[in-house]
Amino acid sequence: MRRTIWKTLSLALLSILTVPAASAENWPGWRGPRGDGTSIDKDTPVTWSPTEDISWKTELPGLGHASPIVWGNKVFTVSCVPETEARVLLCFDASSGEKIWQKTVISSPLEKKHRLNSQASSTPATDGKLVYVTFLDVQDMVVAAYDFAGQQKWLVRPGKFKSVHGFCSSPVLHQDKLIVNGDHDGDSYIVALDRATGKTLWKTPRANHTRSYCVPLIRELAGRTQMVLSGDKTVASYDPDTGKQIWIIQGPTEQYVASLVYNPKVNLLFMTGGFPDHHLMAIKPDGTGDVTDSAVAWHVTKASCVSYVPSPISAGDYFLVVSDTGHANCFEAATGKLLWQEKIGSHHASPVSADGLVYFLSDEGVMTVVRPGPEYKVAARNVLGENCFASPAISGGHVFIRAEKHLYCICGCP
């Protein structure tokens, strides 16, 4: 009983902390406040161009694919400066785009990477007090915490990481923990750190020693707090408080990048991946143990319907996903029926949604805004004029876009 009351109070406090006075949500980590790309903001901008409705545009040092995060009047992201081999955390004023501070987290030889990766691909996370970042230092995963004034509070190396494709592991917050996925070509693991000190609270080994880059999704599912992710040649659920496995699906392929999403209306999780085979699966979250033969509600293997890198999005009756080659797809979430498919340009950023619309950002910096439904309806097609590989953020009626060389704030004002 006490645990239930405490959980209810904690969730209520979290909702208060993450919604500022202006009734706008913060965007505190990878894919926003729920980790699934959705925003409850209203009056989010729908149309813009390089010369219209740009609130500000700020040049970024170095390179990176990490998304921006937003808390109150501050925007954070990370970058790699190749000339100095510095991995830096950046803080900007959300109103003006002015850079408030820049801090070097590590200086380290540039790791080998896939041509579509960067040395600063892990999106930071914040709880409103500290900002948490992850980088690779040769073969050590580095996790660090900074306060909002740019002072480092701690830095730890919770495990090794080795991959010919480089590094990306965006941290996730859960209660007093910071959870990081360490799937790599070695002794893989998932680790939970004390977010106040960086101390390891639990570390769960993974069986198959295979690189993947999935950010865990944490939800209350089937009466249990579950942390779900694909990777390590599996799809699996864990208890984020202990690291103990709840259920597992073997396969269906080897490597994964995209995060899972959950649709409460149909009570299904959705997984998309990967390499070398293409799979899109709707998964029932109520199992225990090995559920390979019982948990899959529907399954698609057509390559143009599956993404490897971009994470999907789901809300209401619909599930949407864009393939890396740029085929946008809308399914009935409950049945897997394909309602439409349209080519909208190659993609590596993950879509976001707000006010009944879904925003797809292509590699060429074109934002296609669509309304989910049985027919393909485009609300806007906005050309930014700069390549984009990072996923957008939405906060305070604004869209924040990290492009190749600049950070943009798209204005939501009339």
N, C-alpha and C positions, 0 to 999 in steps of 0.2 A: 504493500500500500504506500509506504513512504517513498519507495523507488518510483512508483507511478506519479505521485505528487511532485517529486523532485524533477522528473523528466518533463512534466507539464509546465512547471515553473521555468525550467531551463529553456524550453522552446518558446515560451512567452517572452522571456528576457531577450532571446536571440532575435525574435521578430522586432522588438523595440530597438535593439542596437543596430539592426541592419536597415531600418527605414528612418531616414532623417526627417526633420520637421517638415520639409517640403513634400512629404509623402512620396519621395523618390527612393528607389532601392539603391543601396550600394552594389557594386559589382566586385566582390571581395576575392575572387580567385578564378581558376580555370572554369569557363563557361558560366560564370555568374553565381548568384546566391544559392541556387539549387544544383549547380554543377551540370545542368542540362541545356544551357543556352536560352532559357526562358526568362523574360522580364515581365513584371506587372506594371511597369511604367506606362503612362498614357501620353498622348501627344508627342510620341517619338517621331522624328523627322522621316518623311517618306521619299522626298525628292531633293536632290542637290546636284551641284556640278563643281568643277574646279574653281569657279568664280562666284558661285551663289550658295548661300546658307552654310558657308564654312565659318564657324565661330573663331577658330584659330588653327594655325599650322606651324608646327615647331620642328626644327631639324633635329635628328637623332644622331648621337655619336655611334660609330661602328655599325654593326649588323646584328640582326636577331629576328627570330620568328615568334618570340614570346608575345602573348596578348597583353594589352594594358589592363590594369585593374584600377578600380575607383573606390575611394572611401571619403565621403564628405567632399571637401574641396581639394583633394589630392589625387593625383594619378601616378601610378607606379608602373614601371616596366624594367626589363633588363636588356643588356646589349653586350656584345663582344667587340672590343676595339683591336683589330688584328695587328696594327702597328706596334702596340705595346703589350699584346697578349693579355690585356686586362678584361676581366668579366665584371661588369659594373651594374649597380642598382641605381635607377634614376627616379627622381621625384619631381613632379610638375604641379603647378597651380592649375586646377581644373577650370577656373574661370578665364584665365588669360593664356595658358600654355607656357608661361614662364618657367624655366628650370629652376627649382628651388635648391636642389643639391644632387651631386653625383658621387657615389662611393664605390671604390674598387673592392670587390669581395675577395677575389683571388687574381693572381697573375700566374699563368701557367701555359706551357706549350699548347698550341692549338691541336685538339684531338682530330683524328681522321673522322670523316663524316660522309653520309650520303649527299649527293649534289643538291638534294631538296631539303636538307637539314641545315641547321646553323649551330654555332657554338654558344648560342643563347636562346634556346627554344623552350625552356621550361617557364611557364607562366608563374609569377609569384602568387602568394596568398597573404591575406591580412585578416586579423581579428579586430582591427581598429586601434590596437596598441602597438603591435609589432608587425613587421613585414618579413615574410619568410621566402627564401630563395634557394635554388639548387643549381649546382654546376658540376662539371667533371674536372678534376685535377689529375691529369694523366690517367690513372686507373682507380682513383678514389672518388666516390660520391661525396660532395661537399654540400652541407645544409647549414644555412646561417640565418640569424634573426637580427633585424635592425629596428630601432624605434623610429617614430615619425620625424625625429630631428636628424636622422641619419647616423646615429651612434650604434655600432655593433654591440649586441648583447651577448651573443654566443655564436660559435662556429664549431661544428662537429663533422666527423667522417664516419658515418654509420656502416659503410660497407664498400666493397669493390664494385666496379662496373666496367665491363669491357664489351664493345660492340663495334663492328666495322662500319656501322651506319651512324655512329656518334651517340650523343646523349640527349635525352629529354625525359624528365620525370617531374611533372608539376605537383607540388605538395597539396594535400587536402587536410582541412581542419575538422576535428571531431572532438567535442568537449575539451578536455585538457591536452589532447594529443594532436600532433602533426604527423600525418601518415604519408609515406613515400614508397612508390613502387620501384623495386630494384631488379626487375626481370632483365637478365643480360646473358651473354654467352659464357657463363661461369656458374658459380654457386649463387643462384638467384634467390631473392627474398623480397618480402614486404616488411617494412619497419615502421614502428610507431615511436615517436619521440615526445618527450615532455616539452610542450611548446614554450614553457617558461625558462627551461634550462638546457634543452637539447639532449637530455639523458635518454638513453634507449629504454623504453618501457616494455616492448615486446618485439620480437623479430622472428617471423615465420618463414622457414625455408620453402622454396618452390622446387618441384620434382624434376623438371625437364631441362633446366639450364639453357633457356632459349630467349633471345632478345625480343622484347616487346616494349611498347611505350604508352600503355593505357593508364589513364588517370582513374582511380577508383570512384565509384558512385555510391554514396551512403544514403540509405532510405529505411524507413520503417515498413517492412514487408512481411506479410503473413504473421503478424504479431511478434516479429523479431527485428532488432536493428541489424541490417545487413549491409555489408560492403561488397559490392559486386564489381568484377572486372574480367576482361578477357586477357589472354596472354599465357605464356608457358604451355602452349599447345592445349589450352583448356579454356572454359568459361567457369568461373567459380565464385562462390559467396563465402564471406568470412564474417565473424563477429569482430567489429572494429574495436571493441573494448579489450579483447583478449588475443586476437589474431588467430583464433581457432576456426577451422573450416566448417561450414554449414552444409554446403552441397557443391557438387562438381559435375560438369559436362566434359567428357573427354573429346578433344578436338574442338571444332571440326577441321581446323587447319593449323598451320605452324606459327605464324607471326601476326601480330595485331598492333594497331595504333589507335583506332577510334575508341572513345569511351562509350559505355552503355547509357541508355536513357530508359526511363520508366513512364508508363502511361497509367495513372490510377483509375481512369474510367474503364479500361478493359483489363486492368490488373495484369499487365504484361511488361516484362523487360525486353529491350530490343538491342541485339548485338549485330554489328556489321564488321566484316573483315574478310579477307586479309591477304596473306601470301603463304604459299603459292596458289591456293584455291580461294574462290570467292564464295562467301556465305553471308546470308542475312537471316537471322533467326529471331522469332518471338518466343520468349521463355517464360514459363510459369514459375513464380518465385517461392512456391510453398513447399518445396521438396527438402529432403535430408539425405545426405550421403551421395552415392553415385546416381545421378538422375539422367544419365545420357539417353536412355531409352524412353523416358516418361515426361520430361519437362518441356519439350519443344511443341509449341502450339501451331506454328507454321514456319516454313523454311523456303528460301529463295536462293538459287545459285547462279542466276543470270548475271554476268559480269557488269553490265550497264546499270543494274539495279543495286549494286553493292559498292560501298566505299571502303577504301583501305585506310586513308589518312583522315578525311573529314568525319567528324562525329555527326550522328543524325539528330533529329529533333522530333518530338511527338507531343501532341496536345489534342484534347477532345476526341474526335472520331478518326484522326488522321496521324499518319507517320510519314515523315519526309526525310529523304536522304539524297545526297548528290555524290555521284561517283567521281573519282579522281580525274577521269577524262571529261567530266562536265555534264553528265546526264542527271538532271534533276527528276526525282521520282516522288509521287504521292500515292500512298497505300491506304486502304482501310486498315486501321490499326487492329481491329478485332480478327479480321479474316486473312489479311495479306493480299487482298485483291488489289492489283495495280490499276489505279484510276487514270493516271497520265504519266508520261515521260517526255521531257523536253531537253534539248541541248542548250546549255547556257555558258559554256566555256570551262576550261580546266580549273579544278578547285583543289586547294589544300587547307584553306580556312574552313572552320565549322560554322554552320548557320546559327543564327540567333532569331528570337521571335519577340514581338511586343505588339500589344493592342490588336491581336487577331491577324498579324502579318508575319511572314517568315522572310528573313533577309539572307540571301546567298551572295557571298563575296568571292569573285573569281580571282585567279592568279594575276590577271591583267588589271585588277582594281575596279571591275564593274560590279556594282551591287544590284542584283535583280531581286525586287521585292514582290512576293507573290502572296495571294490569299489562299490558304489551304481549302480544298474542296474537290468535288467530283470532276471539275473542269479546270484547266490551266488558265488562271487569271493573273495577269501581271499588273500590279499597282504602279510600278515605276522601274525604270532601268537607269541607273546613275553611273556615269563614268567619272572616276576620280582622277585618272591620268597618271597613275603610279602603280607599279606592281605591288601586290599584297599577298602575304603568306600567313599572317597572323589572324586569329579569329577576332571579330569585333567585340566591343563591350557597350552596354547600354546603361546609362544612369542619369537621373535628373532631367529626363527629356532630351538627352543628347546621345549621339552615337560616336564612340571613340574608335578610331581606326589606326592601327599601326601599319604603315606602309613600308616600302623598302628603305626609304631615307627620311621619312617624316612621320610625326604623330599628328593626327587630325582630330578636331572636335567638330562634329556636324551639329549645327544649331537646330533646336526644336521649336524656336520661337516663330510666331506668325510672320 
